Amino acid sequence: MVDQLGIVDRELEGSDLARQGERESDRLGLLLRYVEPGRLLDVGASTGDFLAATASAGFTPTGVEPDPGTSAAARASGLDVVTGTLESVSGVGDGYDAVTMFHVIEHLDSPRAALDQIRTLLRPGGVVVIETPRVDCAWFALAPARWRQLIPDHYWFFSLATLSALMRDTGFEVLEHQQASREVSVALLADRLRRAGLPGAVALGRAVARSGLGQRRVRVNPGDIMQVVGRAN
């Protein structure tokens, strides 16, 4: 439905994601603050970029990914990725030192059921890292109808308080939370401003394209993505 509505410029997003090593490095750094390399499960592993980063750091990673094409691509690159969802795939094991979910929990039928299952997969003291949009942000407060995260396949939205409460209810101690920043191209930044409906954003995008500066990289912190780390009690 996102493609049918023309919300996202897939070509632009794809070219930017091809250079997402900076983002995976940031995520890995956050994880390593709380757990030594060990067994890791990445839920929503896509083509396995984060799994590859964790393997390089000494983890033994496994992924679960519902899309057959991207999960096959991950396996083709030598990664252990199962096609399916956390709820439907059996045999992924337990006793994990870490479970990660980057932009997954907002897509699930039941975030509570997923966290309950993750709690059983983790060893005592294991950690979960969740990255998801946060509704308690300036973008939503100022222009809720144009917030970039309001897309059809985002079923759940959390504030820091509601996600922390859910994690505590499902057996996790919240250890840290932070806003997620990332490096993006100037072209992608201009397109995100267009999606937000900012006046002049379309003209700005055209100017960026004419200038030849579209591929220059800048670090941005939009303030509407949170990363929360929890430890299994």
Residue pairs with C-beta under 8 A, 6 or more apart in sequence:
1 152
1 153
2 8
2 151
2 152
2 153
3 10
5 152
7 151
7 195
8 151
8 195
9 191
12 187
12 188
12 191
13 188
15 185
16 184
16 185
16 187
16 188
19 183
19 185
19 217
20 49
20 182
21 49
21 53
22 182
22 183
23 182
23 183
24 49
24 50
24 52
24 53
25 53
26 180
26 181
26 182
27 50
27 53
27 100
27 102
27 129
27 131
27 227
28 50
28 53
28 54
28 57
30 129
30 176
30 178
30 227
30 229
31 54
31 98
31 100
31 127
31 129
31 229
32 57
33 176
33 229
34 127
34 175
34 176
34 229
34 231
35 97
35 98
35 126
35 127
36 97
37 54
37 57
37 58
37 59
37 97
38 59
38 60
38 96
38 97
38 98
39 59
39 60
39 61
39 62
39 93
39 95
39 96
39 97
39 98
40 51
40 54
40 59
40 60
40 61
40 62
40 96
40 97
40 98
40 99
40 100
41 61
41 62
41 63
41 64
41 92
41 96
41 98
41 99
41 100
41 121
42 50
42 51
42 54
42 61
42 62
42 63
42 64
42 99
42 100
42 101
42 102
43 63
43 64
43 86
43 99
43 100
43 101
43 104
43 114
43 118
44 64
44 65
44 66
44 101
44 102
44 103
44 104
44 107
45 51
45 63
45 64
45 65
45 71
45 74
45 79
45 81
46 65
46 67
46 70
46 74
47 70
47 73
47 74
47 77
48 63
48 73
48 74
48 77
48 79
48 81
50 100
50 102
51 61
51 62
51 63
51 74
51 79
51 80
51 81
52 77
52 79
54 61
55 61
55 79
59 97
59 98
61 79
61 80
62 80
62 81
62 82
62 92
62 93
63 71
63 74
63 79
63 80
63 81
63 82
64 81
64 82
64 84
64 85
64 86
64 89
64 92
65 71
65 74
65 81
65 82
65 83
65 84
66 83
66 84
66 85
67 83
68 83
71 81
71 82
71 83
72 83
74 81
75 81
82 89
82 91
82 92
83 89
86 114
86 117
86 118
87 109
87 113
87 114
87 117
92 121
93 121
94 120
94 121
94 122
94 123
95 121
95 122
95 123
96 121
96 122
96 123
96 126
97 122
97 123
97 126
97 127
98 122
98 126
98 127
98 128
98 129
99 118
99 121
99 122
99 126
99 127
99 128
99 129
100 128
100 129
100 130
101 114
101 118
101 128
101 129
101 130
101 131
101 132
102 129
102 130
102 131
103 131
103 132
103 133
104 132
105 111
105 114
105 130
105 132
105 156
105 158
106 132
106 133
106 149
106 154
106 155
106 156
106 157
106 158
107 153
107 154
107 155
108 114
108 155
108 156
109 155
111 156
111 166
112 166
112 169
112 170
115 128
115 166
115 167
115 170
115 172
116 170
116 171
118 128
119 170
119 171
119 172
119 232
122 128
122 232
123 232
124 232
124 233
125 231
125 232
126 231
126 232
127 175
127 229
127 230
127 231
127 232
128 167
128 172
128 229
128 230
128 232
129 227
129 228
129 229
130 163
130 167
130 227
130 228
130 229
130 230
131 180
131 225
131 226
131 227
132 158
132 163
132 225
132 226
132 228
133 149
133 154
133 157
133 158
133 224
133 225
133 226
134 157
134 158
134 159
134 160
134 163
134 224
134 225
134 226
135 157
135 158
135 159
136 159
136 160
136 161
137 222
137 223
137 224
138 223
138 224
139 147
139 148
139 196
139 222
139 223
139 224
140 147
140 149
140 224
143 196
143 197
144 150
146 195
146 196
146 197
147 196
147 224
148 192
148 195
148 196
148 224
149 157
149 224
158 166
158 226
160 177
160 226
160 228
163 226
163 228
164 174
164 177
164 228
167 174
167 228
167 230
168 174
171 232
171 233
172 230
172 231
172 232
172 233
173 230
173 231
173 233
174 228
174 229
174 230
175 229
175 230
175 231
176 228
176 229
177 226
177 227
177 228
177 229
178 226
178 227
179 221
179 223
179 225
179 226
179 227
180 221
180 225
180 226
180 227
181 219
181 220
181 221
182 219
182 220
183 217
183 218
183 219
183 220
184 192
184 217
184 218
184 220
185 214
185 215
185 216
185 217
185 218
186 208
186 213
186 214
186 215
186 216
186 217
186 218
187 205
187 208
187 209
187 214
187 215
189 218
189 220
190 201
190 204
190 205
190 208
190 214
191 205
192 222
193 201
193 204
193 205
194 201
194 202
194 204
194 205
208 214
